[in-house]
Amino acid sequence: MSDSNDNYVLEISGVNKTFGGLKALSGINLKVREGSTHAIIGPNGAGKSTLLNTCIAKLVPDSGSIIFAGRDLTDGMTPHGINQLGVSRVFQTPEIFPELSLLHNVMIPAFAKRDGFFKFNLFEWLRDEKQLEGEAMHYLDNLGLSGSAEVHAGSLSRGDKRRLELAMCLIQHPKLLLLDEPTAGMSRHDTNRTIDLLKEIKEGGMTKIIIEHDMHVVFSLADRISVLAQGAIIAEDEPEAIKGHPRVREAYLGSAEI
């Protein structure tokens, strides 16, 4: 039974998703506290990315509800509409504008979040360019990318593309940030830098859901951890309790990383 004083920013209830004969998600129930970092871990193919995709209307679940900001995100919402509500997503494969500079990659979502892609106005862009440029450089600098601000994004390494996409999300000031393997492809130095930045964001009150295979990242950031296996949540608890959970060890085939 949950505490009536808990303030949940996201409530997932009875979510199911089937692809052909494969049950990708099976009766998922998950509540995420406002301002927390909630990690979702599990073996490859467990349904982790599928679950995040249902939260941004990239996939529509067969049944169940996903409530954010008083709205059911499964009830006819579009990805753009969900983003306007305050949900941003970092994908497994970075979604960037490869022919544009890093600086413009970060500026575009900030402008679009404020006015909407379909209300883009060149004169307003030029008027606000300096303000947006300063904010974009702030996030690039925090992620160690300011020295490459004028470089075309397509030339970056995979790890740097992930950091760029994170900056593109952060400049939108989301209420809920969904992170799908945010440190994949990064060096340990860059991973630790990203951890430090995400810790600072936590202090600012932003809620985060993170999918990550690197247990160093998970246990450095998570307030609570849900474990998925074969499309179902098999365990959920605070990090220290998850480390010794027998079903979690079994799901990871006895991995010493847990």
C-alpha positions in Angstrom: 0.0 0.0 0.0 1.5 3.4 -1.0 1.7 6.3 1.3 -1.1 8.8 0.6 1.5 11.6 1.0 3.5 10.3 -2.0 3.5 12.7 -4.9 3.7 10.7 -8.1 4.6 12.4 -11.4 4.0 9.3 -13.5 1.5 6.4 -12.8 1.6 3.4 -15.1 -1.3 1.0 -14.6 -1.9 -2.4 -16.2 0.0 -1.7 -19.4 0.2 -4.6 -21.9 1.9 -4.6 -25.3 2.0 -7.5 -27.7 4.0 -7.8 -31.0 2.5 -10.7 -32.9 2.6 -13.6 -30.5 5.3 -12.0 -28.3 4.1 -10.3 -25.1 6.6 -7.4 -24.8 4.9 -5.9 -21.7 2.7 -7.8 -19.3 0.6 -5.9 -16.8 3.1 -3.2 -15.9 2.3 -1.2 -12.8 4.8 1.5 -11.9 4.7 4.7 -10.0 7.5 7.3 -10.1 7.8 9.9 -7.3 8.2 13.5 -8.3 11.9 14.6 -8.1 13.2 11.1 -7.9 15.5 9.1 -10.2 13.8 5.7 -10.9 16.0 3.2 -12.7 14.6 0.3 -14.9 17.0 -2.6 -15.3 16.8 -6.0 -16.8 18.3 -8.3 -19.5 18.2 -7.4 -23.2 14.7 -8.0 -24.6 13.0 -7.5 -21.2 10.8 -4.7 -22.5 12.6 -1.7 -21.0 12.7 0.5 -24.2 9.2 -0.7 -25.2 7.9 0.7 -21.9 9.6 4.1 -22.4 8.2 4.2 -26.0 4.6 3.8 -24.6 5.3 6.8 -22.4 5.9 9.1 -25.4 3.2 7.6 -27.7 5.9 6.1 -30.0 4.0 2.9 -29.2 0.4 2.6 -28.2 -0.2 -0.1 -25.5 -2.9 -2.7 -26.1 -4.4 -1.9 -22.7 -3.7 0.1 -19.5 -3.1 3.7 -18.7 -0.1 6.1 -18.3 -1.0 9.2 -16.3 1.3 12.2 -16.4 0.3 15.8 -15.4 -3.3 14.6 -15.1 -3.4 13.3 -18.7 -3.6 9.7 -19.9 -0.7 9.6 -22.4 -2.3 6.6 -24.1 -5.5 8.4 -24.9 -4.8 9.9 -28.4 -1.8 11.9 -27.3 0.9 12.6 -29.9 4.7 12.5 -29.2 4.8 16.3 -29.8 1.9 16.9 -27.4 3.5 14.8 -24.7 6.8 16.7 -25.2 4.8 20.0 -24.8 3.4 18.6 -21.5 7.0 18.3 -20.2 8.4 14.9 -21.1 11.7 14.6 -22.9 13.4 11.4 -24.1 17.1 10.4 -24.7 17.0 7.5 -27.1 19.3 4.4 -27.5 20.3 5.7 -30.9 20.8 9.5 -30.6 18.2 11.6 -32.6 20.2 14.6 -33.7 20.5 16.9 -36.7 23.8 15.6 -38.2 24.3 18.4 -40.8 23.9 21.2 -38.2 26.4 22.4 -35.6 26.2 21.2 -32.0 25.1 24.7 -31.0 22.2 24.8 -33.4 21.2 21.2 -32.4 20.7 22.4 -28.9 19.0 25.7 -29.8 16.3 24.2 -32.0 14.5 22.1 -29.4 14.5 25.0 -27.0 12.8 27.3 -29.5 10.4 24.5 -30.6 9.5 23.7 -27.0 8.5 27.3 -26.4 6.6 28.0 -29.6 6.1 24.7 -31.3 7.6 23.4 -34.5 4.6 24.4 -36.5 4.8 28.0 -35.3 8.5 28.5 -36.2 9.1 32.1 -37.1 12.5 33.2 -38.5 12.2 36.7 -37.2 11.5 35.5 -33.6 14.4 33.1 -34.0 16.8 35.9 -34.9 15.4 38.1 -32.1 16.0 35.4 -29.5 19.1 33.9 -30.9 21.6 35.4 -28.5 19.6 34.3 -25.4 19.1 30.8 -26.8 22.8 30.6 -27.8 23.9 31.5 -24.3 21.7 28.8 -22.7 22.7 26.2 -25.3 26.4 26.9 -24.6 25.7 26.4 -20.9 24.5 22.9 -21.4 27.2 22.1 -24.0 29.8 23.3 -21.5 28.4 21.2 -18.7 28.7 18.2 -20.9 32.2 18.9 -22.1 31.1 19.8 -25.6 31.5 23.6 -25.8 34.8 23.3 -27.6 33.1 21.6 -30.5 30.0 23.9 -30.6 30.5 24.8 -34.3 31.3 21.2 -35.4 28.7 19.3 -37.5 27.0 16.9 -35.1 27.2 14.0 -37.6 31.0 13.9 -37.1 30.8 13.1 -33.4 31.6 9.8 -31.8 28.6 7.8 -30.5 29.3 8.8 -26.9 29.5 12.5 -27.8 26.2 12.2 -29.8 24.6 10.8 -26.7 25.9 13.8 -24.6 24.6 16.2 -27.3 21.1 14.6 -27.3 21.1 15.0 -23.5 21.9 18.7 -23.8 19.0 18.9 -26.4 16.7 17.5 -23.8 17.9 19.5 -20.8 17.5 22.8 -22.5 13.7 22.1 -22.8 13.6 22.0 -18.9 11.4 18.9 -18.8 9.4 17.8 -15.8 10.1 14.2 -16.7 13.3 13.1 -18.4 13.4 9.6 -19.9 17.0 8.3 -20.4 17.5 5.1 -22.5 21.1 4.0 -21.8 22.5 7.6 -21.6 26.1 6.6 -21.1 26.4 3.9 -23.7 29.5 4.4 -25.8 31.1 6.9 -23.3 34.5 6.6 -21.7 34.6 6.1 -18.0 35.6 9.8 -17.6 32.7 11.0 -19.7 30.3 8.6 -17.9 31.4 10.0 -14.5 30.9 13.5 -15.8 27.4 12.7 -17.0 26.6 11.1 -13.6 27.7 14.3 -11.9 25.5 16.4 -14.2 22.5 14.1 -13.6 23.1 14.4 -9.8 23.0 18.2 -10.1 19.7 18.0 -12.1 18.3 15.8 -9.3 18.9 18.7 -6.9 16.9 20.9 -9.2 13.8 18.7 -8.7 13.6 17.1 -12.2 12.1 13.6 -12.3 14.1 11.0 -14.2 13.5 7.5 -15.4 16.8 5.8 -16.5 17.4 2.6 -18.4 21.0 1.5 -18.0 23.1 -1.7 -18.2 26.1 0.0 -16.4 25.4 -0.8 -12.7 27.9 1.8 -11.6 25.6 4.4 -13.2 22.4 2.9 -11.8 23.6 2.7 -8.2 25.2 6.1 -8.4 21.9 7.8 -9.4 18.8 5.7 -8.6 16.5 6.3 -5.6 14.5 3.3 -6.6 14.9 0.4 -9.0 12.4 -1.7 -11.0 13.6 -4.9 -12.6 12.0 -6.2 -15.8 12.3 -9.7 -17.1 10.3 -11.1 -20.0 8.0 -8.0 -20.0 7.1 -8.1 -16.4 8.3 -6.3 -13.3 9.9 -9.0 -11.1 11.2 -6.8 -8.3 11.1 -3.2 -7.2 12.9 -1.7 -4.2 15.6 0.7 -3.1 19.1 0.1 -4.6 20.6 -1.7 -1.6 17.7 -4.2 -1.4 17.9 -4.8 -5.2 21.6 -5.7 -5.0 20.8 -8.8 -3.0 17.5 -9.8 -4.5 17.5 -13.5 -5.5 15.1 -13.0 -8.5 17.2 -10.2 -9.8 20.4 -12.3 -9.7 18.5 -15.1 -11.5 17.3 -12.7 -14.2 20.9 -11.6 -14.8 22.2 -15.2 -14.9 24.1 -14.7 -11.7 26.0 -11.6 -12.9 28.4 -10.3 -10.3 27.6 -6.8 -11.4 24.4 -6.8 -9.4 
